Amino acid sequence: MAKEPAVSEQGGPSGSTPLLVLHKVTQILECFSVENPEPTLQQIVRGTGLPSSTCQRLVQNMVREGFLDRDGDRYRIGMRFVQWSTPGTIGLDIVRTVRPILQRLRDETGETACLYMRDGAHRTVVAVAETRHVVMRPFHVGQVMPLHAGAPGKIFLAFDPEAREALRDAELTRYTPKTPQTWQDLDQQLEQARTQGFFAAFGERNSDVGSISAPVFDYTGDLAGVLGVGFPTQRIGPDDVDRLGPAVARAAGEASQAMGYSGSTR
């Protein structure tokens, strides 16, 4: 026996158009956030703009199905929904996810793009898209560098409290005259990184190398890694930051979205 076509709330065949009810369910789910994890029904009604009766009926159905849980006059994402979301996070490989974004950033800026992960008071290159310029400063997977010198380390220190703690007892080795020597110097740089969403450094680890980096967040809002470009200072200087900084920040934002980041840090 042939199945009847799916029907939307308006009564017509759904075809390739999403069911209206799914759109409304999505509107309801978007009312839940890290900042407001337990909205009331009235807050959901205001947030969705749906008629009160329609919203109440959908919310009641979502509670019955385990999409939402109710506690008094407040609602939160249901455990059944949380259980369904878990398989989507298994095997979410940041290197695999970010690699095509690194390649696009390399092509957009013309400079070597890198992804860094932190290990204690050091950062390690875990993925690279090399520049096509003949004149280049080599970066390679597995390369280990300090946190306090260079733009990537500043991002770790600005957005990961554990990074700051790891560096607290470490020596701030001076590699060049531009290497920060005190926490007062570092704190000024970290505040700048937080304010603009990226950071640019020139000649802090090697006198002829510069870097611009931005944070990559995961679905929990934690820092997952740092994305950036590295270059010889003979080609790129401070005057290029206004052009390259936003490009790096956009790429890092794209990487964060790919990792499931919703826009709220812890």
FENRA-V500500 format. One record per residue. RES is the residue in one small letter. PHI is phi in radians with two decimals (* if undefined). PSI is psi in whole degrees, -180 to 180 (999 if undefined). BURIAL is I if it has 16 or more other ideal C-beta (glycine too) atoms within 10 Angstrom, else O. Layout:
RES,PHI,PSI,BURIAL
RES,PHI,PSI,BURIAL
//
This chain:
m,*,130,O
a,-1.23,143,O
k,-1.37,146,O
e,-1.32,147,O
p,-1.13,149,O
a,-1.09,144,O
v,-2.13,136,O
s,-1.39,176,I
e,-1.11,-22,O
q,-1.52,-3,O
g,1.72,-10,O
g,-1.63,166,O
p,-1.06,140,O
s,-1.29,-34,O
g,0.92,-133,O
s,-1.59,-4,O
t,-1.44,130,O
p,-1.01,144,O
l,-1.03,138,O
l,-1.04,-36,O
v,-1.12,-34,O
l,-1.18,-37,O
h,-1.11,-40,O
k,-1.22,-39,I
v,-1.07,-42,I
t,-1.07,-42,O
q,-1.04,-40,I
i,-1.16,-46,I
l,-1.11,-31,O
e,-1.25,-7,O
c,-1.38,-10,I
f,-1.74,131,I
s,-2.60,172,O
v,-1.07,-39,O
e,-1.25,-31,O
n,-2.39,76,O
p,-1.36,-15,O
e,-2.32,69,O
p,-1.25,157,I
t,-1.46,170,O
l,-1.08,-41,I
q,-1.11,-38,O
q,-1.14,-37,O
i,-1.17,-42,I
v,-1.05,-46,I
r,-1.15,-39,O
g,-1.20,-34,I
t,-1.56,-30,I
g,1.34,9,O
l,-1.37,155,I
p,-1.01,143,O
s,-0.99,-43,O
s,-1.14,-42,O
t,-1.12,-45,O
c,-1.10,-44,I
q,-1.08,-42,O
r,-1.12,-44,O
l,-1.15,-42,I
v,-1.09,-43,I
q,-1.07,-41,O
n,-1.15,-38,O
m,-1.19,-33,I
v,-1.16,-44,O
r,-1.04,-38,O
e,-1.49,-4,O
g,1.53,5,O
f,-1.19,-36,I
l,-2.22,155,I
d,-2.00,149,I
r,-2.04,136,O
d,-2.33,99,O
g,1.17,-123,O
d,-1.74,14,O
r,-2.06,156,O
y,-2.21,154,I
r,-2.53,164,O
i,-1.02,131,I
g,-1.29,153,I
m,-1.10,-31,O
r,-1.11,-39,O
f,-1.16,-42,I
v,-1.06,-42,O
q,-1.10,-39,O
w,-1.17,-33,O
s,-1.30,-24,O
t,-1.01,-46,O
p,-1.02,-27,O
g,-1.23,-19,O
t,-1.65,-13,O
i,-1.28,129,O
g,1.32,14,O
l,-1.30,96,O
d,-1.58,114,O
i,-1.10,-36,I
v,-1.15,-47,O
r,-1.11,-40,O
t,-1.17,-41,I
v,-1.54,-20,I
r,-0.92,-48,I
p,-1.14,-28,O
i,-1.23,-38,I
l,-1.05,-43,I
q,-1.14,-39,O
r,-1.19,-37,I
l,-1.15,-41,I
r,-1.02,-45,I
d,-1.19,-36,O
e,-1.24,-42,O
t,-1.64,-23,I
g,1.42,2,O
e,-1.99,163,I
t,-1.12,128,I
a,-1.87,137,I
c,-2.31,153,I
l,-2.04,133,I
y,-2.07,146,I
m,-2.13,156,I
r,-1.76,143,I
d,-2.36,99,O
g,1.12,-127,O
a,-1.61,18,I
h,-2.28,162,I
r,-2.10,147,I
t,-2.22,136,O
v,-1.28,125,I
v,-2.00,-11,I
a,-2.75,144,I
v,-2.44,139,I
a,-2.12,104,I
e,-1.31,145,I
t,-1.09,157,I
r,-1.69,1,O
h,-1.17,145,O
v,-1.19,-42,O
v,-1.48,117,O
m,-2.65,159,O
r,-1.86,116,I
p,-1.17,136,O
f,-2.15,142,I
h,-2.45,151,O
v,-1.04,132,O
g,1.70,-9,O
q,-1.16,129,O
v,-1.91,134,O
m,-2.44,159,I
p,-1.31,160,I
l,-1.38,-34,I
h,-1.42,-11,I
a,-2.06,123,I
g,1.79,154,I
a,-1.10,-42,I
p,-1.02,-42,I
g,-1.09,-35,I
k,-1.12,-36,I
i,-1.18,-43,I
f,-1.01,-47,I
l,-1.17,-32,I
a,-1.34,-33,I
f,-2.05,-2,I
d,-2.23,103,I
p,-0.97,-33,O
e,-1.19,-29,O
a,-1.16,-43,I
r,-1.08,-43,I
e,-1.12,-39,O
a,-1.14,-32,I
l,-1.50,-14,I
r,-0.93,-43,O
d,-1.72,4,O
a,-1.52,153,O
e,-1.36,134,O
l,-1.50,80,I
t,-1.04,137,O
r,-1.64,113,O
y,-1.64,-35,I
t,-2.52,171,O
p,-1.06,-18,O
k,-1.65,-3,O
t,-1.18,128,I
p,-1.01,137,I
q,-1.87,-20,O
t,-2.33,163,O
w,-1.19,-27,O
q,-1.10,-43,O
d,-1.11,-44,O
l,-1.12,-43,I
d,-1.06,-37,O
q,-1.12,-41,O
q,-1.19,-39,I
l,-1.17,-36,I
e,-1.13,-39,O
q,-1.12,-41,O
a,-1.08,-43,I
r,-1.18,-40,O
t,-1.17,-46,O
q,-1.67,-10,O
g,1.42,3,I
f,-2.73,171,I
f,-2.54,143,I
a,-2.08,135,I
a,-2.33,145,I
f,-2.31,122,I
g,1.18,27,I
e,-1.48,-33,I
r,-1.85,-42,I
n,-2.26,137,I
s,-1.10,-23,O
d,-1.86,17,O
v,-2.19,138,I
g,-2.21,167,I
s,-2.72,152,I
i,-2.33,128,I
s,-2.42,161,I
a,-2.58,159,I
p,-1.43,147,I
v,-2.03,121,I
f,-1.81,153,I
d,-1.72,-174,I
y,-1.18,-17,I
t,-1.52,-10,I
g,1.60,2,I
d,-1.47,158,O
l,-1.22,122,I
a,-1.66,-28,I
g,3.10,-177,I
v,-2.27,133,I
l,-1.97,141,I
g,-2.97,-180,I
v,-2.09,147,I
g,-2.17,150,I
f,-2.82,160,I
p,-1.32,139,I
t,-1.24,-12,O
q,-1.27,-18,O
r,-1.85,-36,O
i,-2.13,131,I
g,-2.30,-177,O
p,-0.95,-31,O
d,-1.17,-16,O
d,-1.59,-6,I
v,-1.12,-39,I
d,-1.07,-26,O
r,-1.52,-44,O
l,-1.51,-34,I
g,-0.98,-53,I
p,-1.08,-33,O
a,-1.13,-43,I
v,-1.14,-42,I
a,-1.10,-39,I
r,-1.13,-43,I
a,-1.11,-41,I
a,-1.13,-38,I
g,-1.12,-40,I
e,-1.11,-42,I
a,-1.12,-39,I
s,-1.09,-44,I
q,-1.08,-40,O
a,-1.13,-26,I
m,-1.53,4,I
g,1.62,11,I
y,-1.22,134,I
s,-1.79,-5,O
g,1.95,7,O
s,-2.24,123,O
t,-1.63,156,O
r,-1.36,999,O
//
